[in-house]
Amino acid sequence: MSATLERHALKDTDLDIRPINGRIGAEVHGLRLASDLAQQTIAAIEAGLLRHRVLFFPNQQHLSEAEQERFAARFGELVSHPTVPSLEGTEHILDVDGAKGGRASSWHTDITFISDYPKISFLRGVVVPEVGGDTAFANTVAAYEDLPAPLRELAEKLWTLHTNEYDYAGTRVDPDPVALKRYQDEFISTVYETEHPLVRVHPVTGERSLILGHFAKKVLGVPNADSQLLLKLFEQHILRPENQVRWRWKAGDLAVWDNRATQHRAIDDYGDRPRIMRRSTVRGEVPVSVDGRTSATRITGRRGG
């Protein structure tokens, strides 16, 4: 743990934080998030987030959409999804409804197809299936730190292209036609491409993490076959079991994660049972590589004229 992170971690002792796994994930108890929390408490939550990567707040059934947005806004500027409209009656909440195609069932970091992708994401369970529908998270900092030295040196030199125009069907065993249509009509209504360093420096802790997931299309400057092998190689290090935590949802639970240091996946094993979630995101910083270069986005096309 870096000295910067140790200083932040000291502040989270004011909270009832219960680690779940050794490398990622903790439950936070004793807070009512709809209340007017003191700034010291918000700072403690941020510190816990830096330490544990993802925090779970059970039993927040009292949260409304407006209260979720108010809580999330304590951590920075809220932003909407670049292409998918926000839930009606809200400014920035994304409706994640499995019946409408909201099944993020492949590993990803939120919205890495833009340069300043969210730094923190908030996901609240509104309606959850009796069985299935868990969300798994992976620690991309631990993945980098576990790389053998030659692979770390290689990773720090590589840049990748991320885009929202990816092989949607190829990431699903049995693609849902409703989700596929939503992807075609909304998700890629504007096509983005962003060049990211494979390794970014965390703007708060100084730690290094891997930027990958299903929006990563290719490694720049190498043949496609080699690119796919490299993407798979580094992604496999992220998804090692010791880097993961899996959350079994109950209605009212809220998950908050450092989107700069994690990947996640919604497990699509709940069939036609209802699963409705609400997501908020806080604007992030443009990633900086180990050698000081920054990510860059370009819009490559718009659909429908």
Secondary structure per residue as TSV (DSSP state, phi and psi in degrees):
chain	resnum	aa	ss	phi	psi
A	1	M	-	360.0	132.9
A	2	S	-	-70.1	159.5
A	3	A	H	-62.0	-37.1
A	4	T	H	-61.7	-45.7
A	5	L	H	-64.9	-37.5
A	6	E	H	-60.9	-39.5
A	7	R	H	-63.9	-41.6
A	8	H	H	-68.8	-38.6
A	9	A	H	-63.2	-28.1
A	10	L	G	-61.7	-26.2
A	11	K	G	-80.6	-16.4
A	12	D	G	-84.7	2.3
A	13	T	G	-71.5	-12.4
A	14	D	G	-73.5	-13.0
A	15	L	S	-101.6	155.4
A	16	D	E	-86.5	81.8
A	17	I	E	-101.0	128.8
A	18	R	E	-122.3	101.0
A	19	P	E	-56.8	144.3
A	20	I	-	-98.7	-50.4
A	21	N	S	-123.4	169.4
A	22	G	S	-69.2	-27.8
A	23	R	S	-114.1	-19.8
A	24	I	S	-157.9	138.2
A	25	G	-	98.3	133.0
A	26	A	E	-154.3	148.0
A	27	E	E	-92.2	145.4
A	28	V	E	-120.1	124.8
A	29	H	E	-118.3	158.6
A	30	G	S	89.0	9.1
A	31	L	-	-117.8	138.5
A	32	R	-	-105.5	106.9
A	33	L	T	-73.3	-16.1
A	34	A	T	-79.3	-11.0
A	35	S	S	-80.4	169.4
A	36	D	-	-81.8	85.3
A	37	L	-	-70.4	142.9
A	38	A	-	-66.8	152.5
A	39	Q	H	-61.0	-31.6
A	40	Q	H	-62.1	-36.7
A	41	T	H	-69.0	-41.4
A	42	I	H	-60.9	-42.5
A	43	A	H	-63.0	-37.8
A	44	A	H	-66.6	-38.5
A	45	I	H	-64.2	-43.3
A	46	E	H	-60.7	-41.0
A	47	A	H	-64.0	-43.1
A	48	G	H	-62.8	-35.0
A	49	L	H	-66.2	-41.2
A	50	L	H	-64.4	-32.9
A	51	R	H	-81.0	-43.7
A	52	H	H	-105.6	-7.8
A	53	R	S	75.8	-42.8
A	54	V	E	-140.0	133.5
A	55	L	E	-116.7	140.7
A	56	F	E	-115.9	127.1
A	57	F	E	-112.3	97.5
A	58	P	-	-71.9	159.2
A	59	N	-	60.0	49.2
A	60	Q	-	-108.0	41.7
A	61	Q	T	-60.5	-22.7
A	62	H	T	-71.6	-16.0
A	63	L	-	-68.5	126.7
A	64	S	-	-94.0	174.2
A	65	E	H	-59.1	-44.3
A	66	A	H	-63.5	-39.5
A	67	E	H	-71.0	-34.3
A	68	Q	H	-62.6	-44.7
A	69	E	H	-63.9	-39.2
A	70	R	H	-64.6	-42.4
A	71	F	H	-65.3	-47.6
A	72	A	H	-61.5	-35.5
A	73	A	G	-67.4	-14.6
A	74	R	G	-66.7	-15.9
A	75	F	G	-104.9	1.0
A	76	G	S	146.4	-171.4
A	77	E	-	-75.5	123.4
A	78	L	E	-74.5	144.0
A	79	V	E	-132.1	150.3
A	80	S	-	-89.3	165.7
A	81	H	-	-63.8	140.6
A	82	P	S	-62.8	-26.9
A	83	T	S	-127.0	-24.8
A	84	V	S	-94.7	127.7
A	85	P	-	-61.7	148.7
A	86	S	-	-72.1	158.7
A	87	L	-	-57.2	135.4
A	88	E	T	-57.0	133.7
A	89	G	T	90.3	-1.6
A	90	T	-	-124.1	162.5
A	91	E	S	-87.6	-40.9
A	92	H	S	-136.4	6.8
A	93	I	-	-83.9	133.0
A	94	L	E	-93.2	128.7
A	95	D	E	-84.6	113.6
A	96	V	E	-107.3	92.1
A	97	D	E	-116.3	116.7
A	98	G	G	-58.8	-32.3
A	99	A	G	-72.1	-18.1
A	100	K	G	-105.9	15.1
A	101	G	T	95.7	5.8
A	102	G	-	-83.0	70.8
A	103	R	-	-128.4	89.6
A	104	A	-	-81.4	69.8
A	105	S	-	-95.9	36.3
A	106	S	S	-142.3	155.8
A	107	W	-	-68.7	133.3
A	108	H	B	-161.2	162.8
A	109	T	-	-107.4	136.9
A	110	D	T	-58.2	124.0
A	111	I	T	58.4	40.1
A	112	T	T	-74.0	1.4
A	113	F	T	-79.6	-0.8
A	114	I	S	-116.6	163.0
A	115	S	T	-73.8	-48.4
A	116	D	T	-94.6	57.6
A	117	Y	-	-63.8	159.1
A	118	P	-	-55.0	142.7
A	119	K	S	-87.2	-31.2
A	120	I	E	-136.9	138.1
A	121	S	E	-120.3	147.2
A	122	F	E	-126.7	127.1
A	123	L	E	-130.9	124.0
A	124	R	E	-116.0	132.1
A	125	G	E	-81.5	119.6
A	126	V	E	-99.7	-54.0
A	127	V	E	-127.4	123.7
A	128	V	-	-125.2	147.3
A	129	P	-	-68.8	153.1
A	130	E	S	-63.7	-34.6
A	131	V	S	-134.6	146.6
A	132	G	-	83.4	179.0
A	133	G	-	80.6	18.6
A	134	D	-	-64.4	163.9
A	135	T	E	-120.3	131.5
A	136	A	E	-105.1	144.8
A	137	F	E	-127.2	149.1
A	138	A	E	-132.5	145.2
A	139	N	E	-92.5	109.4
A	140	T	H	-83.3	-14.5
A	141	V	H	-74.2	-49.1
A	142	A	H	-59.5	-36.0
A	143	A	H	-61.6	-45.2
A	144	Y	H	-62.8	-46.2
A	145	E	H	-65.2	-25.9
A	146	D	H	-83.5	-10.0
A	147	L	S	-63.9	139.8
A	148	P	-	-58.0	150.6
A	149	A	H	-51.7	-44.7
A	150	P	H	-62.0	-35.5
A	151	L	H	-73.5	-34.4
A	152	R	H	-62.2	-44.5
A	153	E	H	-62.8	-39.9
A	154	L	H	-65.7	-48.2
A	155	A	H	-57.7	-38.3
A	156	E	H	-67.8	-17.0
A	157	K	H	-95.0	-13.4
A	158	L	-	-91.4	146.8
A	159	W	E	-123.7	147.4
A	160	T	E	-126.3	155.5
A	161	L	E	-102.4	123.4
A	162	H	E	-109.7	142.0
A	163	T	E	-151.0	150.7
A	164	N	S	-80.4	-8.6
A	165	E	-	-95.1	81.9
A	166	Y	S	-119.2	175.8
A	167	D	-	-76.7	83.7
A	168	Y	T	-58.0	-51.0
A	169	A	G	-62.6	-32.7
A	170	G	G	-68.5	-15.6
A	171	T	G	-93.1	-0.9
A	172	R	-	-120.0	142.6
A	173	V	S	-70.5	-42.4
A	174	D	S	-134.8	85.2
A	175	P	-	-56.8	132.5
A	176	D	-	-81.2	123.0
A	177	P	H	-61.7	-31.6
A	178	V	H	-65.7	-45.8
A	179	A	H	-65.3	-39.0
A	180	L	H	-63.2	-41.9
A	181	K	H	-65.7	-40.7
A	182	R	H	-63.4	-40.0
A	183	Y	I	-59.8	-44.4
A	184	Q	I	-71.0	-39.0
A	185	D	I	-83.0	-35.4
A	186	E	I	-112.8	-57.1
A	187	F	I	-60.1	-38.1
A	188	I	T	-110.5	29.9
A	189	S	S	-61.2	-32.0
A	190	T	E	-124.7	131.5
A	191	V	E	-99.0	126.0
A	192	Y	E	-112.8	146.6
A	193	E	E	-132.9	134.5
A	194	T	E	-134.1	135.7
A	195	E	E	-95.0	119.2
A	196	H	E	-118.3	148.2
A	197	P	E	-67.8	144.9
A	198	L	S	-64.0	-31.8
A	199	V	E	-116.3	122.7
A	200	R	E	-111.1	155.7
A	201	V	E	-98.0	123.9
A	202	H	-	-63.3	128.8
A	203	P	T	-69.7	-16.0
A	204	V	T	-102.8	-50.6
A	205	T	T	-93.2	-19.0
A	206	G	-	79.8	-0.8
A	207	E	-	-69.3	161.0
A	208	R	E	-109.7	139.0
A	209	S	E	-138.9	162.4
A	210	L	E	-94.3	133.6
A	211	I	-	-104.0	105.8
A	212	L	-	-143.0	-146.0
A	213	G	S	100.9	-179.4
A	214	H	T	-72.3	-8.8
A	215	F	T	-82.4	-12.0
A	216	A	E	-77.5	112.9
A	217	K	E	-91.3	-40.3
A	218	K	E	-162.1	159.6
A	219	V	E	-89.0	128.8
A	220	L	T	-74.1	141.7
A	221	G	T	84.7	7.2
A	222	V	S	-131.4	156.4
A	223	P	-	-58.6	154.6
A	224	N	H	-58.7	-41.8
A	225	A	H	-61.6	-43.5
A	226	D	H	-67.0	-37.1
A	227	S	H	-58.4	-46.9
A	228	Q	H	-65.8	-36.8
A	229	L	H	-65.3	-40.3
A	230	L	H	-67.3	-43.3
A	231	L	H	-59.5	-44.5
A	232	K	H	-65.2	-40.9
A	233	L	H	-58.8	-52.0
A	234	F	H	-73.8	-33.0
A	235	E	H	-64.7	-37.1
A	236	Q	H	-63.0	-32.9
A	237	H	H	-68.1	-36.7
A	238	I	H	-63.7	-40.6
A	239	L	T	-91.3	14.9
A	240	R	-	-59.6	141.5
A	241	P	G	-54.8	-35.6
A	242	E	G	-69.3	-13.9
A	243	N	G	-92.5	1.9
A	244	Q	E	-112.9	155.4
A	245	V	E	-138.6	148.1
A	246	R	E	-127.1	130.6
A	247	W	E	-109.6	126.3
A	248	R	-	-91.9	109.5
A	249	W	-	-73.0	144.1
A	250	K	-	-125.4	149.9
A	251	A	T	-56.1	131.3
A	252	G	T	98.9	-12.0
A	253	D	-	-69.3	145.6
A	254	L	E	-125.3	127.8
A	255	A	E	-106.8	136.7
A	256	V	E	-128.5	126.6
A	257	W	E	-135.1	151.4
A	258	D	E	-79.3	102.9
A	259	N	T	-72.5	-8.5
A	260	R	T	-86.2	-10.8
A	261	A	S	-132.8	15.7
A	262	T	E	-145.4	162.0
A	263	Q	E	-121.9	163.4
A	264	H	E	-150.2	165.7
A	265	R	E	-151.1	131.5
A	266	A	E	-86.4	121.2
A	267	I	-	-77.6	116.3
A	268	D	-	-92.1	76.3
A	269	D	-	-129.1	22.3
A	270	Y	-	-111.8	11.4
A	271	G	T	56.9	-130.4
A	272	D	T	-98.4	12.5
A	273	R	S	-70.0	145.2
A	274	P	-	-69.8	141.1
A	275	R	-	-146.2	109.1
A	276	I	E	-124.1	124.2
A	277	M	E	-126.6	159.8
A	278	R	E	-125.2	127.0
A	279	R	E	-118.8	136.8
A	280	S	E	-122.3	149.9
A	281	T	E	-137.3	149.1
A	282	V	E	-109.2	133.5
A	283	R	-	-55.0	137.3
A	284	G	-	-102.5	-177.9
A	285	E	-	-96.4	150.7
A	286	V	-	-67.8	125.5
A	287	P	-	-58.9	146.3
A	288	V	B	-118.9	133.2
A	289	S	B	-78.9	173.2
A	290	V	T	-59.1	-34.2
A	291	D	T	-94.6	11.9
A	292	G	S	92.7	1.9
A	293	R	-	-82.3	156.7
A	294	T	B	-116.1	154.8
A	295	S	-	-66.5	157.6
A	296	A	E	-143.5	138.5
A	297	T	E	-113.2	146.0
A	298	R	E	-136.2	144.5
A	299	I	E	-91.8	122.4
A	300	T	E	-99.2	-11.3
A	301	G	E	173.5	157.2
A	302	R	E	-124.4	141.2
A	303	R	S	-91.9	157.1
A	304	G	-	73.0	32.4
A	305	G	-	107.8	360.0
